[in-house]
Structure formats: structure tokens, C-alpha cells
């Protein structure tokens, strides 16, 4: 996040162009050897921006070009595009343009779709022309409108903080050098300097949300206080500075508790997470979800944040949440996973404690037993799988569960390294449905002891009759034997 530079909106006492020139000499926005792409619509805002940059002294004027998108949404669009192309040709300014074909325009959501089309074109142009900075003509009134709309709509603090003077854009920079000035100042400049521009009649159309704020709400606030645009700008500056400071703490904490386990899975360690104050926990989780939103197809709603916190902080050892697009949140004891790997379904995930000297019946009718060898009196049968363990190498209690994304285990017979359970099963050509139903046993330190039926860990040892050992028994046909007994009756 960038700290937005403080700039006064009290332009009545100082000329807009002198303030703008001063910032250029200070290299606030860009350096002389940068390459700029100006997004120009032919409205007063962008035409004033173009005029200001054209008039910069050679000492501080960078190379720049103009980009224009003809959205073909108004009858005047063609005339505007033709004017701007001729203007740039007359003034020796490189000009790049495109047209939004009517066949590509949606019947609903036109405003958002137009914005997407426009920015994709700007990205493409920046890449092809090796542009370092995209420059737009957003001003102080735009800032106030944006903050008001986001407050009313609801959102995260980062969005309510409003428009940044500078931010990353397609691995380059997007700068808005006119944010410190009001719409009134831009209009006054265009009048005094005879800057020609087109008036977009749709700006008066109250069907558009921003126009309702611009034409009705903001004028009322200006009547209440003529300095309201300055105050919105100050609010944005203050909040963005505070957020940048907070972000350092949030990032440091986030990196300690969240790790990416695989391509589609992230794990949050609950015990580490709960060491932080509740206010920081919420921000860590919010940052976690925002990062997923940026990097993946993950999406979520604000109420999911509360649901995740409730699940993490509950006494319930296991649980699951469904977000969207096949993304799940899964709690398993001290871990909370966010994953899109189709390993676990809400109805089938199984996890339970495996007490010493007892049997646990599994959902499929089979059973698993955990005993001291001195207490296990049953005879081993061909239907059973058995491994022996050194009590000193484990921390109880043990857990039997289905596998989770990112699970790894050491391998018996290999002194070093761990291997993902997913890869073990794939190497053995186990079908997906069987992989999803595989059981494993882990100790209280989350060390996986046994991927039942498929692989033993380094913790599995040979049977020694002269020592007390633990024994794990997987009785794979227990369900069949029970069924035979019932039918016999």
C-alpha cells in the first residue's frame, strides 16, 4: 500500500498549474525518463490533464502518449474520438485507441463491463509500448463520491479509504495527479486556458449510481461546508497512512500463522492464531481471505469472516464451511484449511480420537484398535493389518481421520524427507474415490503414523516380544463379520 501524498485543495490562493508543476519538479508522480500513458476521454478532467502535461517544461516533461476508448454508448462518441485523434496528430502526440464493438456489449452491467474493457486495453497498450505509468484524471470530487458510495454500500477499510494517488497497475504504476484538486478548479482552468472539451450528457443521468451522488448528495454537502472536498481528501490520507502502519503488523502476523500447503490449499495454525488479540485475529483472517481473492478463483462474503472465526474459536474439533466455486473451509483440530482440492466432502469427512486400549468403529463398518502389547489379547487374523510402535516416539492422543490437503508423512525405510499423501496414492494408482476415503492415523503432534492400507511411516517398527510396545490394528472385515452374525440370527 502506498501512502497518499498530502496536497492542499485550497487552490483559490494558488494556481492549479503552479502546484502541478511544483509536484513535477519534486518528481512526486514520475521521473523525467519515465514513459506515460494518459487515459483521455475528451471530458474536461482528462483534457485539463493533457494540457497540463503538454505545457510542462522540457526539463521535467517525460515522454507521453494518449489512449482513448470509444465505448460506442453515445451518439457523440465517434466525434469525440475523431477530435482527439486529430488533436494528437496536430500536436505530435502518439495516440492509441480502440472501439468497444456493440456485439460485445452486455445487456446488463454495462458500466462495469465498459470499465473492464477499458482497463484491459490500457494494460495491453502499456505492455506493447513499454509504458511505465498510466495517468488518469481523477480529482477531489471523484474521491468524495467514491468514499460516500463505498460507505453506503459497505466494504473493507481499504476500499472506504478511497482512491490512492499512486498504486500498482499490471506490474507498472497508476498515478492520479489531480486528486488534490476540485472539479471547480479544473473547470476554472479550462476556462482560463481555453481548453476545449466535450460534455458527456450521461453525467446528468440519475440511473447511474455515481451521478446521483454527484448531482444531488455532494452539492448538499458543499453547501454545509465549502471545504468538504478537502476534508474527504484529508480523511483518505489519514486512513491510508494508518492502514499502511497496521498492514505491517498484520502481514508479519499473517506470515507466522498461514502457510500454503499446495497449489489449491492454505493452512492456518489455530493455536498460533489464537495467541493474538481478537481485533488482530479478525484482521489477519481478513487479509488471508483478501490474498486468496487476489491470487485465485476464491470468493467470499463478509458474513463468512464471522462464520470462520466462530468455527475456529468453537470447542468443536472438526467442521466445514462452503464458500463458493468449490472452495471449502475445513477445521481439523489445530488446523483450519481453505482449499479447492476435491479431497473432502462435507458429508464424508471423518475424524475422531483413538483412545488407548480400545476399538473405534469406522463409518464403513471396519474398525481400528490401539493397544499396549501387554493388554492386547486377541489373536491376529489374515483380515487384519498391524503395525508396532515405540511409546517414546509418540505423543497421545492419536487421531484417525480422512486425509487433508497438504498432508505429508515420513516413509518407512527412508531416513530423510516427507512425501505428500496425495502423491503416495497417485503413485500406487489408487482411484480418486478410494483416495478420498483413505484413513490415516496421526499423533498429537500431527505426525502421520500410518496411511492405512497404503504406507507406514518411520515410526512403524518391528515387533519385539521383550519390550512394551503399542500396537495399531486395522480390522478391515469387521463389518462383514457383523453382517454375517446378524443374518445368521
N, C-alpha and C positions, 0 to 999 in steps of 0.2 A: 504494500500500500504506500502511496506517495503522500507526503504532507503537502496539502494545498497551500500555495504561497499566498500571503496576505497582501491584498491590494485594495486600496480605497475605492469606494464607489462615489466619493464626493467630487465628481468630475466638473461640477459647476464652477469650482475655483481653479481647476487646471484643465487644460485642453486634452481631449482624448488622445490626439496623436502624439503629444509630448510624453504622456505617460507610457503609451505603447512603445515609443522609440526608446525611452529610458530602459524599459524591460529588455528590449532587444540588445542594447549596449551591454546590459548586465548578463546577457546570454541566459536569461531566465527560461525561455521556451526552447531555443535551439541554438546551435553554433553556426558560424559563417559557412563551414564546409558541409553542413547537413543538406539533405535533399527533401524538399517539402512537397506534399500533395494537398492542395486546397480543395475542399469539398464545397462547391459553389452551386447554389440553386437558382440564382438571379434575384432572390429576395434581398431586402435592404441589409440584413445582417451579414450575409456572405459577400455581398458586393462591397460593403464597407471594409470588411476584412481584406478582400482582394486589393482595394485601393490603398489601404494602409501598407500592405507588403510591397506593392508596386512602388510606393514613394520612399521606401527605406533607402538610406544612403548606401552606396556600394560597399562601404566599409563593413556593414553589418547585414547586407542583403544576401541571403542564401539562394541557391538555385531553387526554383519552384515551378510547379505545373498546376493546371486546373483540371478537376474532374467533375463531370456533370452526369446525372442520371435523368433521362426523360421517362417519367413513370407512365406517361400517356393516360393520366387520370383526369386531365382537364383540357379543354379546347386550346388554352393558351400555351400548353407545354411545347408544342412544335416551334412557336415563335420565340419562346424563351431560349430553347436550345440553339436555334439559328442565330439569335442575337449574341449569345455567349461565345459561340464558335467564331463568329466574325470579329468580336471584340478581342479575343485571344490572338487571332491571326493578325489583326492590325497592330497589336502591341507585342508581337513576337513571343507570346507565352505558349508553351507546349500545352495541348488540350487533348483530354481523353474523355470519351463519352460512350454511353450505351443507352439502349432503349429496352424498357420492360414490355415485352410483347403482350398484347391483350389476351392471347391464348394461354399465357402462363399465369394470369392473374386469378386469384381465388374469388369465389362469390362472397365469402365472409372472411373477416380477419385481414382485410386489405392493408390496413395501416401497418400491422406487424410484418406482413409478408413483404410489403414495399421496403421496409427498413432492412429486412434480411437480404433482399435482392441488392439493395444499395451498398450495404457493407461488404457483401461478397465481391461485388465489382471493385470496390476500393481496395480490398485485400489483394485481389488479382493484379490490379494495376501497380500497387506498391511493390509486389514481388517482381513483376516483369521489368519495372523501371528502376529497381534498386532504390526505392524511396525509404528514407529513414523516419520521417514524421508525417502523419496525417493531421491536418489542421482543420478544425471546424469552427463555426461562428456562434456557438452557444454563448449566451450572455446572461447577465444577472437575473433578468426576468424569467428566463428559462430555468435558472436554478431554483427560484422561489416556486414556480409552478411544479417542478419535479418533486421538491420536498413536500409540498402540500398534497399532491396526488398520492405519493407513497405513504404519507402518514394516514391518509384516509383509507387507502386500500389495505394497509398493514404490510409489514415486512420486517426484515432484519435491520439492525442498526446501520450496517454498511450501506444499505440502499437508502435509508432515511437520511443519511449524511449528505445525500445529493450527488451532484456531478463533480468529478475531480478535474482540476486544471490539467493534470497530466496522468496518464495511465498507460499500461501496456496494451498494445493492439497488434495481434498477429505477429508477435515477437518483435515488433517495432514500437514506436510511441505514437500516441494520440494526444494532441495538445489543444487546449481551448483558450486562446489568449484573450478572448473578450469577456470572460466570465466576470471580470471585475467591473464591467460597465453595464449601464442600464439600456433598455430598449430606447428610452427617450434620448439618451446621449448618442446612440447610433443614428437615430432619425435626424438629430440636430447636425451631426457630422455630415450626413448625406446631403442635407440642405445647403450647408455652408460650402461644401466642396463639390456640389453639383454632381453627385454620384447617382447615375441612372440605375433604377431597379424596377422589378416587376412586383406588383401587389398580388399576392395569392388570395383569391376570393374565398377559398375554402377555409381560411383562417377565421372567417366570420360564421362558419357552420357549426352550430352547437351540437350537432350529432357526434362530434369528436370530443372526447373527454378533456383533452388539454385545452381546447377552445373554450369550454365552459369555465375552466379555472382562469384562463387568460382574460376573457371578456367580461366576466361577472364577479368572480371572487377576488382576484388580485386588485382590481380597481377599488374595491371597498376597503381592502387593507391599506392601500396607498392613501386613501382619504383619512384613515385612522392615524397613520403615521407616514409622512413622505419618505422617511428613511428606512421603510420596511425592507426594501431590497438589500440595502446594506446589512440589515440585521439578519436576514436569511443567509447572506454570504458569510457573516461572522459566525453564525450558528454552524454552518457547514465546515468552516475552517476549524473551529473549536472541536467539533465532534470527530472530524477526521484525524486530528492530532491525537486526541485521547484514544481513539481506536487503534492508531498505529502503536502507541505505547502498550496498550492492552494486548495487542496482537503478538508482541514479542513474548509475553508471559504465556499466552495461550498456545503459541507454536511450540515453545520449549516443553510445556506440559504434555501437549498432544503427542510429540515425538517419543515421549517416555512411556506412554500407555498404549499407543496404537502401532501395530506393525502390519505390513502387507504380507499375507501368508502365501498367496498365489495370485495368478492373473486376475481372478474374479473374487478374491476373498481377503477381507481385512479382519484382524482380531484386536479387540480391546481387552486388556487385562483388568478385571474388575477390582481386585484388591489394591492395585496401584492407583486406579482411577479414584477410588473412594478415599484416598488419603488427602485429596484436595477439598477445599471448601465447596459447598453446594453451588455457589454462584459461579465458581471457576469450572466445576464439573459440567454445568449446563453449557458454558461457552466452549469447552473442549469438545463436547459432543456436537454442538452446532458446527464447529469448524470441521470436525470429522465428516459430517454429512455434506457440508459445502464442498469439501475436497472431492468427495465421491461424485457429487453433482457435476463438477468441472471435468473430471477425468473419465467418467463412464456414462452409461445409459441410465444410471440410478436417478430416481426422482423421489421426492417425499413431500409431505405436507407438514405444516407447523405442528399439528397435534401429534405427529409421530415422535417428536422430540420428547414430549411428556410421557408417551407410552413406553419409549425406550428407557427413560430414567426410572419409571415405575417398575419395569421388569428387572432392570439391573439391581435396583435397591430392595426388591422384594426378597422374602425368605425362600421363595420358590427356586429350587436348584436348576430347573430347566424350563425353557419356554421358547416361543417362537412368535415373530411378527411378520406380516406380509406387507411389503411396501408397494411396489408396482414393477411392471416389466420383469417379472420373475426374480425380483430381489427380495431376500429374506433377512431378518434379524434373528439370530439364534443365541439363546443363553444356555451355556453348559457349565455349571458350577462357577469357576472363577474366570470364565471367558465369555465375551459377547462377540459374536461374529456377524459381519454383514457380508452377504455372499450372493452371487447369481449362479453359482455352480450347483447343478441339479443333483445334489447328493442326498438331500434330506427333504422329505415332505412333512407337512405339518402333522399329518395323521400317523406317520410311521416312525418318527424319531423316538428312540428308546434310550433311556439312561437311568441306571439305578445303582445304589450302593451294594457291594458284595461283602456281607459280613463274614468274619472268620468262623469256621466250623459250622457252615450251613449251606444249604442249596438255595438257588434262586431260579424260579421258573420263568422262562422266557416267553414272549408273546406267541412264538411259533410252536410251543409245546415242548421244546427242548429245555434243558436245564444246565446250569453251571454251578459247581461246588468249589468251595475254598476251605481248606482244612490244614491243620498241623498233621504231619505224617503220623504222629503218635496217636492222634484222635480219629484218623480215618480207618474204618474197619471194613469198608466194602471191598469186594474183590473187583479188580479191574476187568472190564469186558471188551470184546472186539469193537463194540459200538462206542467206546469212549476214547477221547483224546485227553492225554495227561501231560502236564509239564511240572517240573520241580523247581523250587525257588529257594534262595538263601534269605532267611528272615531279615538279616542285617542289611540287605541291599534294597529293601522296600520301606516305604512309609505308608502305613494304613490310615484310613480305609481304602480298599480297592473299589473301583467303579467298572461296571460293564455297560457299554453303550455302543450305539452305532458310530461310525466314523464321522468326523467333521472336516470341513475344508482345511487344508494345510497340515493335517495330522502327519507326523513323521515318527519313525522308530529306528532304533539301532537293530542290527541284524545278527542273529546268532552265527558265530563262526567268523565274524568280521570285527576286528578290534577297533576300527575307527569309522566315523561317519554315520549319517542317518539317511533314510530313504522315505519318500512320501508314500503313504499307504495307497494312494491313487495309482502311483507308478507300479507298486508291487502287484496290485490286482490286474493292471493292464498287461504287465509283463507275463502274467500267468494266464492271459486271455480269458479272464473272468467276465461274463456278460454284465452289462450295465446294471440290470435289475438285481443280479446277485451281489454286485459290488455295493449297491445301495443298502442291502440288507446284512452286510458283513458286521460281525460283532468284534469288539476289541476289549481288552482289559487293561486298565491303567491304574497306577498307584496315586497317592495323594499329591505327589509332586508332578503329576501329569505325564510321568514316564510310561510309555506304552510297553506293556509286558508281552502281550500276545495278540496278534491278529488271528483270531480263532479260525482254524482250518487252513490257514494260508501261510503264516510266517511267525516264527518265535524270535524274541529279542535276545540280546546278550545276557539278559537277566535269567534266561532259562538255563538250568544246569543239569548235570547228570544226577541220577538217584544215588543217594548214599545212605545205606541202612544204619550206619553207626552214628548218624547225626540227626538232629531235629530239623526238618525242612518244612516248607509249605508245599502243598500240592494243589494244583488247579485241575479240575476235572470238567470236561465238556461232554455231557451225555447227549449225543446227537439224536438218539432214537427214543428218548424218554416218552415223547408224545405218542409214538406208535405203540409202545408197550402199554400206555394208559388206555388207548383206544381199544386194544385187544382185550384188556381186562374188562372194560365196560361192556363190550359186545358179548363177551363170554357169559356175563351175568344175564 
